[in-house]
Amino acid sequence: MGLSRKSRRNLKKLRGEAGDLWSEQREVLDHAAAVLREASRQAGEVAKRDVAPRVKTTYEKRLQPGVEAGVGAVRSAADHSRQTWNRAILPAVTGAIGATLAVIDVARDNGRVAIREASRTSREFGTRAGQRLGIIEVKPTPGPGRYIAVALGVIAVGAVAYAAYQTLRADDDLWVEDEPVEAPVA
């Protein structure tokens, strides 16, 4: 590709201008980096002198009381838990132990029948106490809806199986052979 002298001169001129522009940009970038370093240094000094004391003051005035209040709330919860243990759980456990000891005394007198009754009673008592305290969850018994759903499922599976059987069975009577077409009479 041959360029005219004028085009070559213009390209040479543009190349020189681009080189000048690149060197100017380098100088600008170097100067910007120096300004950024100085700004960073000064920002660090301002942070040490002005920001750090403000942050410390804010922490001491606003956050520290909140943290102390949170610690107080945890202590209060621990005290409440201790009181619940002493007022609700411990009496239930000691009552169950007392009932069991009483049952053992009765069992000595009445034999196996009394033991069965006592174990059932203490089981019920423990279950009720556990339910009342929220330790044991009450499981619902299955109702008639479960059995109805199972029956509907079995019926649906049977219907799908019957439809598949009807679709896939070999039935020779379903196919009718094509009758040959007679040529029209002219």
C-alpha positions as CSV (number, residue, x, y, z in Angstrom):
1,M,0.0,0.0,0.0
2,G,1.6,3.2,-1.1
3,L,1.0,6.4,0.8
4,S,1.4,9.8,-0.6
5,R,4.1,12.1,0.8
6,K,1.5,14.3,2.4
7,S,-0.1,11.3,4.1
8,R,3.3,10.1,5.4
9,R,4.1,13.6,6.7
10,N,0.7,13.7,8.5
11,L,1.2,10.2,10.0
12,K,4.7,11.2,11.1
13,K,3.3,14.4,12.6
14,L,0.5,12.4,14.4
15,R,3.0,9.9,15.7
16,G,5.1,12.6,17.2
17,E,2.0,14.3,18.7
18,A,1.0,10.9,20.2
19,G,4.4,10.4,21.7
20,D,4.3,13.9,23.2
21,L,0.8,13.3,24.6
22,W,2.0,10.0,26.1
23,S,4.9,11.6,27.9
24,E,2.6,14.4,29.2
25,Q,0.2,11.8,30.5
26,R,3.1,10.0,32.3
27,E,4.0,13.3,33.9
28,V,0.4,13.9,34.9
29,L,0.1,10.4,36.4
30,D,3.3,10.7,38.3
31,H,2.2,14.0,39.7
32,A,-1.2,12.5,40.6
33,A,0.5,9.6,42.4
34,A,2.6,12.0,44.4
35,V,-0.5,14.0,45.4
36,L,-2.3,10.8,46.4
37,R,0.6,9.7,48.6
38,E,0.6,13.1,50.3
39,A,-3.2,13.1,50.8
40,S,-3.0,9.6,52.2
41,R,-0.3,10.6,54.7
42,Q,-2.3,13.7,55.8
43,A,-5.5,11.6,56.1
44,G,-3.6,9.2,58.4
45,E,-2.5,12.1,60.6
46,V,-6.1,13.5,60.7
47,A,-7.4,10.1,61.6
48,K,-5.0,9.8,64.5
49,R,-5.5,13.3,65.7
50,D,-9.3,13.8,65.2
51,V,-11.1,10.7,64.2
52,A,-9.7,8.2,66.7
53,P,-10.6,10.2,69.7
54,R,-14.2,10.7,68.4
55,V,-14.5,7.0,67.8
56,K,-13.3,6.2,71.3
57,T,-15.7,8.8,72.8
58,T,-18.6,7.4,70.8
59,Y,-17.8,3.9,71.8
60,E,-17.6,4.8,75.5
61,K,-20.8,6.9,75.4
62,R,-23.0,4.8,73.1
63,L,-21.7,1.2,72.6
64,Q,-20.3,0.4,76.0
65,P,-23.6,1.0,77.8
66,G,-25.4,-1.2,75.3
67,V,-22.9,-4.0,75.8
68,E,-23.2,-3.6,79.6
69,A,-27.0,-3.7,79.3
70,G,-26.7,-6.9,77.1
71,V,-24.5,-8.5,79.9
72,G,-27.2,-7.5,82.4
73,A,-29.9,-9.1,80.2
74,V,-27.9,-12.4,80.0
75,R,-27.5,-12.4,83.8
76,S,-31.2,-11.7,84.2
77,A,-32.0,-14.6,81.9
78,A,-29.6,-16.9,83.8
79,D,-31.3,-15.9,87.1
80,H,-34.8,-16.6,85.5
81,S,-33.6,-20.0,84.4
82,R,-32.3,-20.8,87.8
83,Q,-35.6,-19.7,89.4
84,T,-37.6,-21.8,86.8
85,W,-35.4,-24.8,87.7
86,N,-36.0,-24.3,91.4
87,R,-39.7,-23.6,91.2
88,A,-41.0,-25.9,88.4
89,I,-38.6,-28.6,87.3
90,L,-37.1,-29.6,90.6
91,P,-40.5,-30.0,92.4
92,A,-41.8,-32.1,89.5
93,V,-38.7,-34.4,89.6
94,T,-38.9,-34.8,93.4
95,G,-42.6,-35.4,93.2
96,A,-42.0,-38.2,90.6
97,I,-39.3,-39.7,92.9
98,G,-41.7,-39.5,95.9
99,A,-44.4,-41.1,93.9
100,T,-42.1,-43.9,92.8
101,L,-41.0,-44.5,96.4
102,A,-44.6,-44.6,97.4
103,V,-45.3,-47.1,94.7
104,I,-42.4,-49.2,95.7
105,D,-43.9,-49.4,99.3
106,V,-47.3,-50.3,97.8
107,A,-45.6,-52.8,95.5
108,R,-44.1,-54.6,98.4
109,D,-47.6,-55.1,99.8
110,N,-49.6,-55.7,96.6
111,G,-47.2,-57.3,94.2
112,R,-47.0,-57.1,90.5
113,V,-50.3,-55.4,89.9
114,A,-49.3,-52.4,92.0
115,I,-46.0,-52.1,90.2
116,R,-47.7,-52.0,86.8
117,E,-50.1,-49.3,88.0
118,A,-47.4,-47.3,89.6
119,S,-45.2,-47.4,86.5
120,R,-48.1,-46.3,84.4
121,T,-49.0,-43.5,86.8
122,S,-45.4,-42.2,87.1
123,R,-45.0,-42.4,83.3
124,E,-48.2,-40.3,82.9
125,F,-47.1,-37.9,85.6
126,G,-43.7,-37.5,84.0
127,T,-45.3,-37.1,80.6
128,R,-47.7,-34.5,81.9
129,A,-44.9,-32.6,83.7
130,G,-42.7,-32.7,80.6
131,Q,-45.6,-31.5,78.4
132,R,-46.4,-28.7,80.9
133,L,-42.7,-27.6,80.9
134,G,-42.4,-27.9,77.1
135,I,-39.8,-30.6,77.3
136,I,-41.9,-33.3,75.7
137,E,-43.9,-32.6,72.5
138,V,-47.3,-34.1,72.1
139,K,-47.5,-36.2,68.9
140,P,-50.9,-36.3,67.3
141,T,-52.5,-39.6,66.6
142,P,-53.3,-40.5,63.0
143,G,-56.9,-39.7,62.0
144,P,-59.1,-41.2,59.3
145,G,-57.8,-38.6,56.8
146,R,-54.5,-40.6,56.5
147,Y,-56.3,-43.8,55.5
148,I,-58.5,-42.0,53.0
149,A,-55.5,-40.4,51.4
150,V,-53.8,-43.8,51.1
151,A,-56.9,-45.3,49.6
152,L,-57.1,-42.5,47.0
153,G,-53.5,-43.0,46.1
154,V,-54.0,-46.7,45.6
155,I,-57.0,-46.0,43.4
156,A,-55.1,-43.4,41.3
157,V,-52.2,-45.9,40.8
158,G,-54.7,-48.6,39.7
159,A,-56.3,-46.2,37.2
160,V,-53.0,-45.2,35.7
161,A,-52.0,-48.9,35.4
162,Y,-55.3,-49.8,33.7
163,A,-55.0,-46.9,31.3
164,A,-51.4,-48.0,30.4
165,Y,-52.7,-51.6,29.9
166,Q,-55.5,-50.5,27.6
167,T,-53.1,-48.4,25.6
168,L,-50.4,-51.0,25.2
169,R,-52.3,-54.2,24.8
170,A,-52.2,-56.0,21.4
171,D,-55.7,-55.8,19.9
172,D,-55.8,-57.2,16.3
173,D,-59.4,-56.1,15.8
174,L,-58.5,-52.5,16.1
175,W,-56.6,-52.4,12.8
176,V,-58.6,-52.4,9.6
177,E,-56.8,-53.0,6.3
178,D,-57.1,-50.4,3.6
179,E,-59.3,-51.4,0.8
180,P,-57.9,-51.1,-2.7
181,V,-59.2,-48.1,-4.6
182,E,-60.9,-48.9,-7.8
183,A,-60.0,-46.9,-10.9
184,P,-62.8,-44.6,-12.0
185,V,-64.9,-45.7,-14.9
186,A,-64.5,-43.4,-17.9
